[in-house]
Amino acid sequence: MTQYVSTLSESQHTTRPRENTYKLGKVLVESLKARGVDVRENLAKKFNVAKEDLSIDEGDVYSTAISGFIEQRLQPKLAAVGAIKSMTAPGKGYDSIKIPLRNALVTASDLPDNGELTSDTGSYQSTTVTLRYSYAKQQIEHELLQFANVDMLAEELGQLGTAIERKIDSDVIAAFKASTTTALGNHTKLGTTTTVTFATLAAGRRDALKNYAEPDMLIISPETEYTIIALGNLAGTTNVIGSMVMKGNETTHYPIPQAILGMKVVVSQQVDDDDIYLVDSKFAGYLIRKGGVETFDGRVSNYLAFEVIAAHAYGVGIVQPKAIYRVEENAY
């Protein structure tokens, strides 16, 4: 398989497509135009310039259309990203950034009458977030181009965004796990063959508050969600489990965990079944992203098909470990 890669300016955040991806982008742009969507006009608004002053050629417009379909699927579905701040990486030429690391939230002291300030005796620490690429690829049959069906093509490209989304999710959760230890006081291990109960969730929140964290998100696995639902009304407190819905005309109600103890419930397949995370999203850390999705072109040998390869550069840094609290079960 031959791959074609080209560079592009930092402000455009995309890689100019070649051959089949160029054709694919053109099909998408023309299909959108038929629906009344002008990609070039939208880009002009994004870059805050007049349409006629937009300094990109047709190839870049086509590439941006492809990346747009991929990012549209990626952006709203990042389960763990809501628990960590997102920021743009430094300018061109930088692939890492150093950020301060603190084991405790900053506290204030009373000012004495003489006005003398007590120096912070804690040692300064920092962590370096290194940006790296994650990628996904999807084969597109050449015949699909002939149909010029924007919905079908968008679905194919959207799967790339979903794949990258899962990878980012996994890396954020892995960073959460690495930052929680019993020695640091932000990790509790439950006894043998134990599963989550309302009491263990309440205890986890209590201990997180002792660390001066204010957890607003509860990140769990699908297995833990099932366990919570199986608990029924969670010790008689029905309102903690969120709304109850009916399925059709059936009388059975199905509980949907939405918020527990004031914490938004987020379910992610990237969370281990044994782990439950209580996160203060204001202080946990940063997801540092380098521009948007880049696209690459590759023809599949011996097939009338080609691959669209999507890549995204990012890094994860935890700056305040005690803003995260992990409850570890021992049941799976």
C-alpha positions as CSV (number, residue, x, y, z in Angstrom):
1,M,0.0,0.0,0.0
2,T,1.3,3.4,-0.9
3,Q,0.7,6.3,1.4
4,Y,0.7,10.0,0.5
5,V,1.3,12.6,3.2
6,S,1.8,16.3,2.8
7,T,2.3,19.1,5.3
8,L,-0.1,22.0,6.0
9,S,0.0,25.2,8.0
10,E,-0.6,25.1,11.7
11,S,-3.8,27.2,11.4
12,Q,-5.5,24.7,9.1
13,H,-5.0,21.6,11.2
14,T,-5.4,19.1,8.3
15,T,-3.4,17.3,5.7
16,R,-4.1,17.9,2.0
17,P,-5.5,14.7,0.5
18,R,-4.2,13.0,-2.6
19,E,-5.8,10.8,-5.3
20,N,-8.9,9.0,-3.9
21,T,-9.2,11.1,-0.7
22,Y,-9.1,14.2,-2.9
23,K,-12.0,12.8,-4.9
24,L,-13.8,11.8,-1.7
25,G,-13.5,15.3,-0.3
26,K,-14.8,16.7,-3.5
27,V,-17.8,14.4,-3.4
28,L,-18.5,15.5,0.1
29,V,-18.2,19.2,-0.6
30,E,-20.4,19.0,-3.7
31,S,-23.0,16.9,-1.8
32,L,-23.1,19.4,1.0
33,K,-23.3,22.3,-1.4
34,A,-26.4,20.6,-3.0
35,R,-27.9,20.7,0.5
36,G,-27.1,24.4,0.9
37,V,-24.0,24.0,3.0
38,D,-20.9,26.0,1.7
39,V,-17.8,24.5,3.3
40,R,-15.6,27.3,2.1
41,E,-18.0,29.9,3.7
42,N,-18.0,28.0,6.9
43,L,-14.2,27.9,7.0
44,A,-14.1,31.6,6.4
45,K,-16.3,32.1,9.4
46,K,-14.1,29.8,11.5
47,F,-10.9,31.6,10.6
48,N,-12.6,35.0,10.9
49,V,-11.7,36.2,7.4
50,A,-13.6,37.2,4.3
51,K,-14.5,34.3,2.0
52,E,-12.5,35.7,-0.8
53,D,-9.5,36.2,1.5
54,L,-9.4,32.5,2.6
55,S,-5.9,31.5,1.7
56,I,-6.5,27.7,1.1
57,D,-7.0,25.9,-2.2
58,E,-9.6,23.4,-3.2
59,G,-7.6,20.5,-1.9
60,D,-7.5,22.0,1.6
61,V,-11.3,22.5,1.4
62,Y,-11.8,18.9,0.5
63,S,-9.5,17.7,3.2
64,T,-11.2,19.9,5.8
65,A,-14.6,18.4,4.8
66,I,-13.2,14.9,5.4
67,S,-11.7,15.8,8.8
68,G,-14.9,17.6,9.7
69,F,-17.0,14.4,9.3
70,I,-14.4,12.5,11.5
71,E,-14.2,15.2,14.2
72,Q,-18.0,15.5,14.3
73,R,-18.2,12.0,15.6
74,L,-15.2,12.3,17.9
75,Q,-16.0,15.5,19.7
76,P,-19.3,14.9,21.5
77,K,-18.7,11.3,22.6
78,L,-15.5,11.5,24.6
79,A,-16.8,10.1,27.9
80,A,-13.8,10.8,30.0
81,V,-12.8,14.1,28.5
82,G,-15.6,15.9,30.4
83,A,-13.6,15.0,33.6
84,I,-10.5,16.8,32.4
85,K,-9.8,20.2,30.9
86,S,-9.0,20.5,27.3
87,M,-6.5,23.0,25.9
88,T,-4.6,23.6,22.7
89,A,-0.9,22.7,22.5
90,P,1.8,25.5,22.1
91,G,2.7,26.7,18.7
92,K,4.5,25.0,15.8
93,G,7.6,23.2,16.7
94,Y,6.6,22.1,20.3
95,D,5.7,18.5,21.0
96,S,5.7,18.7,24.8
97,I,4.7,21.1,27.6
98,K,5.8,21.2,31.3
99,I,3.0,21.7,33.8
100,P,3.1,22.1,37.6
101,L,2.2,19.0,39.7
102,R,0.8,19.3,43.3
103,N,-0.1,16.5,45.6
104,A,-2.6,18.7,47.5
105,L,-4.9,21.5,46.6
106,V,-3.7,25.0,47.4
107,T,-4.8,26.2,50.9
108,A,-4.9,29.7,52.4
109,S,-3.6,31.0,55.7
110,D,-4.4,33.9,58.0
111,L,-2.2,36.9,57.6
112,P,-0.4,37.6,61.0
113,D,-0.4,41.1,62.4
114,N,3.2,41.7,61.5
115,G,2.4,41.0,57.8
116,E,5.1,38.4,57.5
117,L,4.3,35.6,55.1
118,T,5.2,32.0,55.8
119,S,7.1,30.4,52.9
120,D,5.6,27.4,51.2
121,T,8.0,24.6,52.3
122,G,6.6,22.1,49.9
123,S,8.9,21.1,47.1
124,Y,8.0,22.2,43.6
125,Q,7.2,19.4,41.2
126,S,6.3,19.3,37.5
127,T,5.3,16.8,34.9
128,T,5.9,16.9,31.2
129,V,3.1,16.1,28.8
130,T,4.4,14.7,25.5
131,L,2.2,14.8,22.5
132,R,1.9,11.7,20.4
133,Y,-0.2,10.5,17.5
134,S,-3.0,8.0,17.6
135,Y,-4.5,6.8,14.3
136,A,-7.3,4.8,12.8
137,K,-7.9,3.7,9.2
138,Q,-11.0,2.7,7.3
139,Q,-11.3,1.1,3.9
140,I,-13.6,2.9,1.4
141,E,-14.8,1.0,-1.7
142,H,-14.2,2.9,-4.9
143,E,-17.8,2.3,-5.9
144,L,-19.1,4.3,-3.0
145,L,-17.6,7.4,-4.6
146,Q,-19.9,6.9,-7.6
147,F,-23.0,7.1,-5.4
148,A,-21.9,10.4,-3.9
149,N,-24.1,9.6,-0.9
150,V,-23.0,12.0,1.8
151,D,-24.8,10.1,4.5
152,M,-23.1,6.8,3.7
153,L,-19.7,8.4,3.4
154,A,-20.1,10.4,6.6
155,E,-20.9,7.1,8.4
156,E,-17.8,5.5,7.1
157,L,-15.6,8.4,8.1
158,G,-17.4,8.8,11.4
159,Q,-16.1,5.3,12.4
160,L,-12.6,6.8,12.4
161,G,-13.6,9.5,14.9
162,T,-15.2,6.9,17.1
163,A,-12.0,4.8,17.1
164,I,-9.8,7.7,18.0
165,E,-12.4,8.7,20.7
166,R,-12.0,5.4,22.4
167,K,-8.2,5.6,22.3
168,I,-8.3,9.1,23.9
169,D,-10.8,7.9,26.5
170,S,-8.6,4.9,27.3
171,D,-5.5,7.2,27.8
172,V,-7.4,9.6,30.1
173,I,-8.6,6.7,32.2
174,A,-5.1,5.2,32.3
175,A,-3.8,8.5,33.6
176,F,-6.4,8.6,36.3
177,K,-5.5,5.1,37.4
178,A,-1.8,5.9,37.5
179,S,-2.3,8.9,39.7
180,T,-4.3,7.1,42.4
181,T,-2.5,5.2,45.2
182,T,-3.2,4.3,48.8
183,A,0.0,6.1,49.8
184,L,-1.3,9.3,48.3
185,G,-4.7,8.8,50.1
186,N,-6.8,8.8,47.0
187,H,-7.4,5.1,46.5
188,T,-9.5,2.7,48.5
189,K,-9.4,-1.1,48.0
190,L,-12.6,-2.9,49.0
191,G,-12.5,-6.4,50.6
192,T,-12.5,-9.7,48.8
193,T,-15.4,-10.5,46.4
194,T,-17.0,-7.1,47.0
195,T,-19.1,-5.0,44.7
196,V,-20.2,-1.4,44.8
197,T,-22.9,-0.3,47.2
198,F,-24.4,3.0,48.1
199,A,-22.4,3.0,51.3
200,T,-19.1,2.6,49.4
201,L,-20.0,5.4,47.0
202,A,-20.8,7.7,49.9
203,A,-17.5,6.7,51.7
204,G,-15.5,7.4,48.5
205,R,-17.1,10.9,48.2
206,R,-16.4,11.5,51.9
207,D,-12.7,10.6,51.5
208,A,-12.4,12.7,48.3
209,L,-13.8,15.7,50.2
210,K,-11.2,15.1,52.9
211,N,-8.6,15.7,50.2
212,Y,-10.3,19.1,49.5
213,A,-11.7,17.7,46.2
214,E,-15.3,18.3,45.2
215,P,-16.1,15.4,42.9
216,D,-18.7,16.2,40.3
217,M,-18.3,13.2,38.0
218,L,-18.6,9.5,38.7
219,I,-16.9,7.5,36.0
220,I,-17.8,3.8,35.9
221,S,-17.7,0.7,33.6
222,P,-20.9,-0.9,32.1
223,E,-20.5,-3.7,34.6
224,T,-20.6,-1.3,37.5
225,E,-23.6,0.5,35.9
226,Y,-25.3,-2.9,35.9
227,T,-24.5,-3.5,39.5
228,I,-25.9,-0.1,40.5
229,I,-29.1,-0.7,38.6
230,A,-29.4,-4.2,40.3
231,L,-29.2,-2.5,43.7
232,G,-32.7,-1.2,42.9
233,N,-33.4,2.0,44.9
234,L,-30.0,2.2,46.5
235,A,-30.8,1.8,50.1
236,G,-34.3,3.3,49.7
237,T,-33.2,6.6,48.3
238,T,-34.9,6.5,44.9
239,N,-33.9,10.0,43.8
240,V,-30.2,9.2,43.7
241,I,-30.6,7.0,40.7
242,G,-32.0,9.5,38.3
243,S,-35.0,9.2,36.1
244,M,-37.3,6.2,35.6
245,V,-38.6,5.5,32.1
246,M,-41.2,3.1,30.7
247,K,-40.7,1.0,27.6
248,G,-43.7,1.3,25.4
249,N,-46.9,0.3,27.1
250,E,-45.2,-2.1,29.5
251,T,-45.6,-1.4,33.2
252,T,-41.9,-2.2,34.0
253,H,-39.8,0.8,34.8
254,Y,-36.1,0.9,33.9
255,P,-33.8,2.9,36.1
256,I,-31.2,5.0,34.4
257,P,-28.3,6.2,36.6
258,Q,-27.8,9.9,35.8
259,A,-26.5,11.5,39.0
260,I,-25.5,10.0,42.3
261,L,-24.7,12.1,45.4
262,G,-24.5,15.1,43.1
263,M,-22.0,13.5,40.7
264,K,-22.9,13.1,37.1
265,V,-22.7,9.4,36.1
266,V,-20.5,8.7,33.0
267,V,-20.3,5.2,31.7
268,S,-17.2,4.2,29.6
269,Q,-16.1,0.9,28.2
270,Q,-12.5,2.0,28.8
271,V,-12.9,1.7,32.6
272,D,-11.9,-1.6,34.2
273,D,-14.8,-3.4,35.9
274,D,-13.0,-3.2,39.2
275,D,-12.6,0.6,39.2
276,I,-14.8,3.5,40.1
277,Y,-13.6,7.1,39.7
278,L,-14.8,10.1,41.6
279,V,-13.4,13.1,39.8
280,D,-13.3,16.9,40.5
281,S,-13.2,18.0,36.9
282,K,-12.1,21.5,37.8
283,F,-8.6,20.4,39.0
284,A,-7.8,16.9,37.7
285,G,-5.6,17.8,34.8
286,Y,-5.4,18.6,31.0
287,L,-6.0,16.9,27.7
288,I,-3.6,18.8,25.4
289,R,-4.5,18.6,21.8
290,K,-2.5,19.6,18.7
291,G,-4.9,21.0,16.2
292,G,-7.5,18.7,14.7
293,V,-7.7,15.5,12.8
294,E,-5.2,15.0,10.0
295,T,-6.0,12.8,7.0
296,F,-3.8,10.6,4.9
297,D,-4.3,8.6,1.7
298,G,-3.5,5.1,0.9
299,R,-4.5,2.7,-1.9
300,V,-5.2,-0.9,-1.0
301,S,-3.1,-3.2,-3.2
302,N,-5.0,-5.5,-5.6
303,Y,-8.4,-4.0,-4.6
304,L,-10.6,-1.4,-6.1
305,A,-10.6,0.3,-2.7
306,F,-8.5,2.8,-0.7
307,E,-7.9,3.7,2.9
308,V,-8.6,6.9,4.7
309,I,-6.2,7.2,7.6
310,A,-7.0,9.7,10.4
311,A,-4.4,10.8,12.9
312,H,-4.7,13.0,16.0
313,A,-2.0,14.4,18.2
314,Y,-2.6,14.8,21.9
315,G,-1.2,14.2,25.4
316,V,-2.7,13.7,28.9
317,G,-1.4,15.3,32.0
318,I,-2.7,15.0,35.6
319,V,-1.7,18.1,37.6
320,Q,-3.7,17.4,40.8
321,P,-3.9,13.7,41.7
322,K,-6.0,14.3,44.8
323,A,-8.8,15.7,42.6
324,I,-9.3,12.0,41.6
325,Y,-10.4,9.3,43.9
326,R,-10.5,5.6,42.9
327,V,-12.6,3.0,44.6
328,E,-11.4,-0.5,43.7
329,E,-13.7,-3.4,43.9
330,N,-12.5,-7.0,44.1
331,A,-15.4,-9.0,42.5
332,Y,-14.4,-9.7,38.9
